[in-house]
Amino acid sequence: MSNIYATVNITLDDGTTFFGEPILYGLTIPKNAEEYELATEFLRLLFSDVGMKILYELGQPPVNPGITNDIQKVPLSIKDNVTQTSP
């Protein structure tokens, strides 16, 4: 729906104008997560065909593959679903 969001804007007092755009959500697993394996299992679900379908049906089309700035910190079980951005 980015074409619809782009029709909305706000201009600040200094003249800067911002246009609407889609919101991107981020995911992370805290270093001290008590249930690290369950957290990675949840991410595997989100990246699965079933998870992607659910997100689309709920109006939240996912970024696929996911994006990270440090691929070394991504759990091995989901690395195939993630790409690294340029530094």
MDAnalysis code that builds the backbone (N, CA, C; Angstrom):
import MDAnalysis as mda
import numpy as np

u = mda.Universe.empty(261, n_residues=87, atom_resindex=np.repeat(np.arange(87), 3), trajectory=True)
u.add_TopologyAttr("name", ["N", "CA", "C"] * 87)
u.add_TopologyAttr("resid", np.arange(1, 88))
u.add_TopologyAttr("resname", ["MET", "SER", "ASN", "ILE", "TYR", "ALA", "THR", "VAL", "ASN", "ILE", "THR", "LEU", "ASP", "ASP", "GLY", "THR", "THR", "PHE", "PHE", "GLY", "GLU", "PRO", "ILE", "LEU", "TYR", "GLY", "LEU", "THR", "ILE", "PRO", "LYS", "ASN", "ALA", "GLU", "GLU", "TYR", "GLU", "LEU", "ALA", "THR", "GLU", "PHE", "LEU", "ARG", "LEU", "LEU", "PHE", "SER", "ASP", "VAL", "GLY", "MET", "LYS", "ILE", "LEU", "TYR", "GLU", "LEU", "GLY", "GLN", "PRO", "PRO", "VAL", "ASN", "PRO", "GLY", "ILE", "THR", "ASN", "ASP", "ILE", "GLN", "LYS", "VAL", "PRO", "LEU", "SER", "ILE", "LYS", "ASP", "ASN", "VAL", "THR", "GLN", "THR", "SER", "PRO"])
u.atoms.positions = np.array([
    [0.811, -1.199, 0.000],
    [0.000, 0.000, 0.000],
    [0.856, 1.266, 0.000],
    [2.129, 1.115, -0.362],
    [3.028, 2.266, -0.315],
    [2.543, 3.407, -1.204],
    [1.852, 3.069, -2.303],
    [1.348, 4.127, -3.184],
    [0.287, 4.980, -2.486],
    [-0.477, 4.375, -1.603],
    [-1.477, 5.138, -0.838],
    [-0.797, 5.953, 0.254],
    [0.141, 5.329, 0.986],
    [0.854, 6.042, 2.054],
    [1.561, 7.281, 1.511],
    [2.105, 7.181, 0.301],
    [2.862, 8.290, -0.280],
    [2.002, 9.508, -0.575],
    [0.691, 9.360, -0.550],
    [-0.196, 10.502, -0.807],
    [-0.385, 11.365, 0.432],
    [0.120, 10.893, 1.569],
    [-0.017, 11.627, 2.828],
    [1.325, 12.249, 3.181],
    [1.292, 13.505, 3.647],
    [2.540, 14.142, 4.044],
    [2.315, 15.119, 5.171],
    [3.406, 15.492, 5.789],
    [3.380, 16.510, 6.835],
    [4.573, 17.427, 6.602],
    [4.352, 18.728, 6.754],
    [5.425, 19.699, 6.600],
    [5.694, 20.334, 7.959],
    [6.932, 20.277, 8.380],
    [7.334, 20.846, 9.663],
    [7.493, 22.352, 9.554],
    [7.591, 23.015, 10.699],
    [7.735, 24.469, 10.718],
    [8.950, 24.949, 9.936],
    [9.999, 24.095, 9.851],
    [11.204, 24.514, 9.112],
    [11.090, 24.267, 7.608],
    [9.920, 23.788, 7.151],
    [9.694, 23.564, 5.734],
    [10.008, 22.152, 5.255],
    [10.540, 21.316, 6.130],
    [10.842, 19.933, 5.761],
    [9.544, 19.153, 5.625],
    [9.396, 18.444, 4.503],
    [8.195, 17.653, 4.262],
    [8.535, 16.174, 4.305],
    [7.735, 15.421, 5.029],
    [7.874, 13.974, 5.110],
    [6.641, 13.339, 4.481],
    [6.863, 12.322, 3.660],
    [5.775, 11.590, 3.028],
    [5.617, 10.236, 3.698],
    [4.386, 9.741, 3.733],
    [4.116, 8.448, 4.332],
    [4.795, 7.325, 3.579],
    [5.175, 6.306, 4.314],
    [5.752, 5.106, 3.711],
    [5.486, 3.935, 4.653],
    [5.615, 2.720, 4.151],
    [5.339, 1.550, 4.985],
    [6.269, 1.485, 6.203],
    [5.756, 0.907, 7.258],
    [6.539, 0.684, 8.470],
    [7.230, -0.671, 8.341],
    [8.497, -0.715, 8.688],
    [9.227, -1.972, 8.739],
    [9.466, -2.327, 10.201],
    [9.198, -3.577, 10.542],
    [9.412, -4.049, 11.893],
    [10.693, -4.851, 11.950],
    [11.369, -4.790, 13.077],
    [12.591, -5.555, 13.265],
    [12.388, -6.660, 14.278],
    [13.231, -7.664, 14.180],
    [13.212, -8.784, 15.113],
    [14.611, -8.988, 15.657],
    [14.697, -9.414, 16.893],
    [15.990, -9.748, 17.472],
    [15.786, -10.773, 18.577],
    [16.850, -11.442, 18.912],
    [16.853, -12.331, 20.067],
    [17.871, -11.734, 21.037],
    [17.443, -11.293, 22.208],
    [18.392, -10.720, 23.167],
    [19.493, -11.714, 23.532],
    [20.688, -11.194, 23.793],
    [21.816, -12.045, 24.163],
    [21.512, -12.899, 25.388],
    [20.716, -12.359, 26.299],
    [20.428, -13.083, 27.538],
    [19.058, -13.770, 27.518],
    [18.547, -14.069, 26.338],
    [17.236, -14.723, 26.231],
    [17.255, -16.057, 26.981],
    [16.291, -16.239, 27.865],
    [16.218, -17.480, 28.639],
    [15.821, -18.669, 27.775],
    [15.061, -18.420, 26.727],
    [14.569, -19.493, 25.852],
    [15.071, -19.266, 24.434],
    [16.389, -19.245, 24.283],
    [17.005, -18.952, 22.992],
    [16.521, -19.909, 21.904],
    [16.457, -21.188, 22.197],
    [16.020, -22.170, 21.192],
    [14.574, -21.937, 20.773],
    [13.700, -21.580, 21.733],
    [12.307, -21.277, 21.375],
    [12.236, -20.019, 20.513],
    [13.091, -19.056, 20.814],
    [13.124, -17.825, 20.014],
    [13.549, -18.127, 18.584],
    [14.564, -18.960, 18.409],
    [14.985, -19.298, 17.043],
    [13.923, -20.128, 16.339],
    [13.220, -20.966, 17.093],
    [12.125, -21.740, 16.495],
    [11.015, -20.803, 16.001],
    [10.718, -19.769, 16.775],
    [9.715, -18.790, 16.364],
    [10.150, -18.081, 15.079],
    [11.426, -17.704, 14.991],
    [11.912, -17.054, 13.775],
    [11.852, -18.000, 12.579],
    [12.152, -19.269, 12.803],
    [12.027, -20.247, 11.709],
    [10.584, -20.323, 11.234],
    [9.636, -20.254, 12.180],
    [8.218, -20.248, 11.803],
    [7.900, -19.016, 10.959],
    [8.358, -17.845, 11.387],
    [8.071, -16.626, 10.630],
    [8.636, -16.689, 9.214],
    [9.810, -17.286, 9.047],
    [10.435, -17.376, 7.731],
    [9.923, -18.554, 6.905],
    [9.118, -19.403, 7.496],
    [8.586, -20.554, 6.755],
    [7.474, -20.113, 5.805],
    [7.086, -20.990, 4.893],
    [5.968, -20.692, 3.988],
    [4.697, -20.388, 4.770],
    [4.455, -21.147, 5.832],
    [3.263, -20.921, 6.670],
    [3.331, -19.549, 7.323],
    [4.486, -19.212, 7.896],
    [4.644, -17.913, 8.544],
    [4.477, -16.763, 7.573],
    [5.072, -16.895, 6.385],
    [4.950, -15.850, 5.368],
    [3.494, -15.668, 4.953],
    [2.794, -16.779, 4.797],
    [1.379, -16.718, 4.405],
    [0.564, -16.001, 5.474],
    [0.814, -16.323, 6.737],
    [0.089, -15.683, 7.840],
    [0.351, -14.182, 7.836],
    [1.612, -13.783, 7.698],
    [1.935, -12.356, 7.693],
    [1.241, -11.630, 6.546],
    [1.262, -12.220, 5.347],
    [0.563, -11.610, 4.202],
    [-0.928, -11.481, 4.481],
    [-1.527, -12.539, 5.012],
    [-2.973, -12.524, 5.278],
    [-3.343, -11.467, 6.315],
    [-2.420, -11.147, 7.212],
    [-2.676, -10.144, 8.238],
    [-2.295, -8.736, 7.785],
    [-1.948, -8.598, 6.495],
    [-1.632, -7.280, 5.956],
    [-0.240, -6.793, 6.324],
    [0.643, -7.707, 6.683],
    [2.012, -7.351, 7.039],
    [2.987, -8.083, 6.124],
    [3.043, -7.708, 4.844],
    [3.936, -8.428, 3.931],
    [5.375, -8.360, 4.437],
    [6.007, -9.518, 4.590],
    [7.359, -9.551, 5.158],
    [8.434, -9.174, 4.150],
    [9.553, -8.705, 4.677],
    [10.743, -8.503, 3.866],
    [11.412, -9.872, 3.798],
    [11.516, -10.398, 2.588],
    [12.039, -11.744, 2.422],
    [13.000, -11.768, 1.248],
    [14.284, -12.024, 1.487],
    [14.859, -12.459, 2.751],
    [14.951, -11.310, 3.746],
    [15.089, -11.689, 5.011],
    [15.285, -10.697, 6.057],
    [16.612, -9.973, 5.840],
    [16.769, -8.859, 6.511],
    [17.961, -8.034, 6.341],
    [18.653, -7.864, 7.686],
    [19.969, -7.958, 7.683],
    [20.754, -7.725, 8.893],
    [21.986, -6.913, 8.557],
    [22.550, -6.250, 9.558],
    [23.809, -5.552, 9.354],
    [24.991, -6.377, 9.870],
    [24.708, -7.556, 10.456],
    [25.777, -8.430, 10.948],
    [25.340, -9.886, 10.852],
    [25.609, -10.504, 9.720],
    [25.175, -11.879, 9.463],
    [25.788, -12.860, 10.461],
    [26.919, -12.500, 11.061],
    [27.564, -13.394, 12.036],
    [26.726, -13.577, 13.296],
    [25.824, -12.655, 13.571],
    [24.988, -12.750, 14.772],
    [23.658, -13.454, 14.523],
    [23.404, -13.840, 13.273],
    [22.146, -14.506, 12.921],
    [22.275, -15.996, 13.238],
    [21.287, -16.574, 13.942],
    [21.340, -18.011, 14.230],
    [21.485, -18.828, 12.951],
    [22.330, -19.832, 13.007],
    [22.606, -20.682, 11.860],
    [21.326, -21.233, 11.228],
    [20.342, -21.550, 12.062],
    [19.113, -22.175, 11.566],
    [18.271, -21.260, 10.676],
    [18.537, -19.949, 10.661],
    [17.766, -19.048, 9.789],
    [18.647, -18.244, 8.835],
    [19.960, -18.498, 8.823],
    [20.856, -17.713, 7.961],
    [20.465, -17.754, 6.494],
    [19.880, -18.867, 6.054],
    [19.460, -18.960, 4.651],
    [18.320, -18.007, 4.319],
    [17.664, -17.471, 5.329],
    [16.526, -16.573, 5.129],
    [16.894, -15.107, 5.331],
    [18.183, -14.837, 5.509],
    [18.626, -13.484, 5.840],
    [19.782, -13.079, 4.935],
    [19.829, -11.805, 4.573],
    [20.929, -11.266, 3.792],
    [21.517, -10.081, 4.533],
    [22.797, -9.840, 4.312],
    [23.457, -8.731, 4.999],
    [23.436, -7.485, 4.134],
    [23.173, -6.351, 4.787],
    [23.232, -5.058, 4.091],
    [24.674, -4.597, 4.033],
    [24.934, -3.642, 3.212],
    [26.279, -3.071, 3.149],
    [26.531, -2.286, 4.428],
    [27.775, -2.319, 4.905],
    [28.100, -1.571, 6.133],
    [27.991, -0.082, 5.957],
])
